Amino acid sequence: MRLCAVALALAGALPTRALRAQNGTLGGGPEQGQREASEASWFKKIYFLHLAKTAGGSALLDLPRHLAVTTQLNSYECCWPRFSGLDAWEPPAGSRITFMREPKAHVYSQWNHCRKNLDHWFNPRGLPANFSQWLRYWSKVGDHPTAHERGFHCYIPINLQARALSCRATVCPLVTHAVDEAVLHDRSGELAVHEDLATRRLQSVVRFVGLTEFYQESMCLLHAMSKNSFPSYCNCEDHEAWGKFPHASLDHGGGTKTTHTLSKADAELVENLTRVDARLYQVAMGRFMEAVHEVEGRFGKKVFCRDRARDSLGSDTVQLFEWDRAGP
């Protein structure tokens, strides 16, 4: 059964910071052994790897509510923390969590952010007139360093999630702020995509993978795993309670969503640009479903009821959220 799902983050690079839980305490592991860490310890110190356009901004606001009050939580929209001067958050000192997103929706969300210049963060230059032209440009130029192209001072839709999981830039916010120009001028290879490394980290080092399209389910899974409790709004069979999920975004918790259908030509272009992200997405979905089965088995309640087969990678219709549609 193929299910729609995936992972994470906001457009602007956020400064490194510790977040505070609701009671005012610091709010919210080991490399290969991280997933084997006991349930009583892995969430004590968490680094949220913030991937652009995967709901990371909302997650940063919501995570303290769903993590134990003693959890230390840190986040940066950047490369792996080891290369960002954040060694104190490397395993075994801390655990990684992240969100991922279905690649077609992820790419369209990037375009939407660039086109509308949301937050006035990128201030793109010379952006093509439409999504199709933008995709055709990147299909022609690729992501190899060149002295002849500069991009548009915004996102680069070529395996952006895999790039964040495997890049080694030491200066942030290279991964998101005008990353297209940075990639095209990256002679050192700091922002290159390394699929094997990204896959290895997603499979064995990242302790939990949330999925943007299943945002409420993802937060409920973390809540159950870190607090060893199952809130009523996490029981998807109780529709009334499910609708009372507290969340930062008016949309993520099951509110009104919209869809956009890509043309066949655009869908094919996106598929060609995100082949690595698509494979990582399948890994992320497997990790997510492992957590679903573990939590449902422990508490005897359902947190995942969406068994209608939404053809994620096989569909040209993408799901958009409130923060995708913001702006004029």
N, C-alpha and C positions, 0 to 999 in steps of 0.2 A: 504494500500500500504506500503510495507516494503522498506525502503530506506537505503542505506549504508551511514554510517556517524560515527562520534564520536570524543573523546578527548584525552591529552596532554603531554610530555616534553623531554627535552634533557637529555643525560645520566649523565653528570657531575652535581654535586650539585653546584649551583651558590651562591655566597655570597650575603647577603642582600644588596640591593642597590636601590637607586632611579634612574630612567632612565630619560634622558633628551629628550624633544621633539625637532623637527627640528629647532625651532627658539631659542633654548638654554634655554627655561624655563623648569621647572620641568614638565615631561610628565607623564600624564598618557601616612545611609545605614542600616542599622539596621537589627538585627537578623531576627526575624519572620516578621517584617514589612519592610524588605529591598526591597522586590519585589513591595511593594506599594509606595516606595519612588518616588517622582516626577521625571520626565525625566530631569528636570533642576538641580537635585542635586545628583542623585545616583552615577554618574561617577566622582565626584570631587576628591575623594580619593579612589583609587582602589588597591586591593591586588590581584596579579595574583598567584593563587595556582598552582605551576608548577608540573605537574604530569609527571613522567619519560616516555620518548618515545612516546609523543603525539604531537610533534611539538612545544614544549615550547621554545626551543632555538630560532627558527625563530620568534615565536610570540613575544618574548621579544624585538627583533629588530624592528618588524613591528608595534607593538601596539602604540608607540608614534605618528606615522603618522595618526592613525585612532581615537585617543582619542583627546578630547579638549586640547588645549595648556595649559590650567590651571589645568589639571588633574595631581594629584600626583600619581605616579605608583611605587609600590614596589613589589618585588617577592622573593621567596625563594623556592628551591626544598626541601620541608620538610613536616612536619605534619601541622595541623591547626595552624595558627600563634599564637594563644593564648598560645600554648605550646612551642613556639620557642622564647619566650621573645619579641614578637612583639605585645603586647597588644594595642599599639596605632593604630593598623590597624584592630582591632576588631570592628564589628558593635556596635553601630551606627556610629562610627567614620569613618569607611571605608566600601567599598563594595567588595565582592568576585567575581572574575571571574576565569574560568578555561577552559581547553580543555580536551576532552575525545576521546578515540579511540576504534574502533571495537576490541573486545577481542582477536580474533585469530591473527589478524595482530599485535596487541600490544605484544602478547607473542612471536611471531616469530621475531619481531623487537628486543625484549630483547635478545633472543638467538643470533641473528646476531651480536648484539653489543658485547656480551660476547665472542663469537667465534672469532671475528676479533679484539677484544681488542681495539675498536675504542677509540681514544683520549688517549690511554694508561692510562685510569683512574682506571679501576678495577684490571688489571693484574690478571686474574682468575688463580686459582690453581686447578689442577686435573679435569679440565672440561671434561665431556664425549666427545666421538668422534663425536657424531652427535645429531641432534635435538631430535630424537626419544628416545635415551638413556637419555638425559637430562630430558625429560618429564616423562619418566618411573621412574627415580630417585625421582622426586618430587611427583609423584603419590604415591610412596611407603612411602616416608619419611613424607610428609605433612608439615605443618607449625607450629606444636606444639613444644615447647621447649624440647630439648633433649641434653644429655651430650655425645651422641654417634655419632652425625653427625655434620659436619661443613659447608656443602654446598660447594660452589666453589668460594667464594669471588666475587660475582656478583649479578645480579638480582635474585629475586625469583618469578616464574611465577604463583603464587597463589594469584589471586585477588589483584594485585598490585595497581590498581586504587582505589578500595574500601579501601585498607589499608591506602593510603595517605589521603583519605577523612575522615578517622575515627581514625587514630592513634594519640597518645598523647606524642610522644617522645619529650624530652626537649633539647636534644643535636642533632644538625644536622651535617652532612647529613646522618642520620640513615636511612632515607626512601629509599635512592637510592645507596649510596656507600657501596658495600658489604652488602646489606640489607639481603641477604640470611643467612649469619652468624649471623647478629644481631637478626633476627627473631628466629633462632634456639636456641639462647642463651637468649632469652627475657623472663626471669622468672617473670618480673613485669607486663607483658601484655601491655606495652606501644606501641608495634607495632602490636597488635592484630587487626583483622578485626571485625568491628561492623556494620553489614549491616543496621540495623535500623537507626543508627546515620548517616551513610554515605548517606542513602536514604533521610533522613530528611534534611540534609544539601544541598543535590543536588536539592531537590524540593523547599525548602523554604528560604535557606540562601544564596546560591550562586546566584548572580544576573544575570549572563550570562554564558551559557555553549557553548563553541565553539566545533566544531567537526573536527578532523584531516583530514579526507577524504574530507571535505568540507571547507577547509582552507580559500579560497578566499571568499566564501559566509560568513563565520564567521567574517572575518575582515570587510567586507562590512556592516554586520548587526551592529557591534559595531560602525562603522563610522557613520552610519545613526542615531543610538540611541544617541551617545554622541555629535555629531556635528550638528545634525538635517539637514544634507545634504546628497545627494545621488550622488556620483561621477559617471561619465559615465562608468567607468570600472566595476561598480557594476551591470550594466544592462545586465543580461545574455542573453537577446534577441538581443543585439548588439554585434555580435561575434568579430568584429574588436576591439571595445573598451574593451571588456572583456579580450582580449588577452594582453592588455597594463597594466594590474594590476601590480603596483609596489610592490615588495616583496623582502625579504632578501634571500630566497632560490630560486634557479633556477627551482626548481621542483614544489613547492607548488601552484604556480599560474596557473596551468593548463598545465605545461610542460610535458615532457615525464615521464610516470610512468611505472613501471613494476609490474608484479604479480607473485605470487608463489602459487602453489596448494599443499595443505597439503594432505598427505595420509589419508585415512579414519581412520586408527588407531590413527594417530597423532591428527587428528581433534577431535576425541572422547576424547582423553586424555586432550587436551586443554579445551574442553567444561567442563569436570569434574573439572578442576583446576580453572576455571573462572566463575563458576555459579553466584556468587555474582556480579562480574563485568558485566556479560551479562545482569542481571536485571537492574543494574545501567545504562548501555548503553541505554536501552529502555527508561528510565526516561530522560536521556540526550537528546535523539532524540526528545522526546516530547517537552522538553524545547526549543530546537533549532527550531522546526517547529512553536512553538508559536511566537518566535521572527521573523521568516520569514513572517508569516501572518500579524503580526503587522506592520512591515516595508513596506511590499508590499502594504498593505492597506493605509498607510499614504502617500506614495509617488506615488502610482499608477504605479509602475514599478516592473519588475520581477528580483529578486535576486537569485532565486532558480529555475533552469530549468531542473535539472537532474531528470526527472520523469521516466527514464528507471529503472525498478525494479531490482536493484542489491541486491541479497539476502544476506544481511550482516550476520546475525547470522545463516542463513541457508546454507551458501556457505562455501566450504572449500578452495576457492581461496582468497588469501589476497592481498591487495594493498600495494606496497612498494614505498617509496619515495627516493629521492637522498641521504638523510642522513641515510636511512636504508642500502643503498648499498655501502656506502663509505668504503674505505680500500681495501686491497688485497683480 
